[in-house]
């Protein structure tokens, strides 16, 4: 009997959690969808809720479901939650900016 109650509780929680969605935001509407942040060193991209956001650079946080923790800028890739590589956006203006060596297991 206890296992049945537990199973039903777990199932109810799963249905409730999936119906609320993963993100705690509403999709952007109207003009707010076009507002772009200033000072993005590594480019920008639209986040999971439709708003523009700055990309992450070498050594900065990234990843997660739909890159909700951050998306790496050009020249870098997300590895173990950190952007690795060299930023091509910064290289184009004469600045060489790369992440430190890191091995993730």
Secondary structure, 3 states (H helix, E strand, C coil): CHHHHHHHHHHHHHHHHHHHCCCCCCCCCHHHHHCCCCCCCCCEEECCCCCEEECECCCCECECHHHCCECECCCEEEECCEEEEECHHHHCCCCCCECCCCCCC
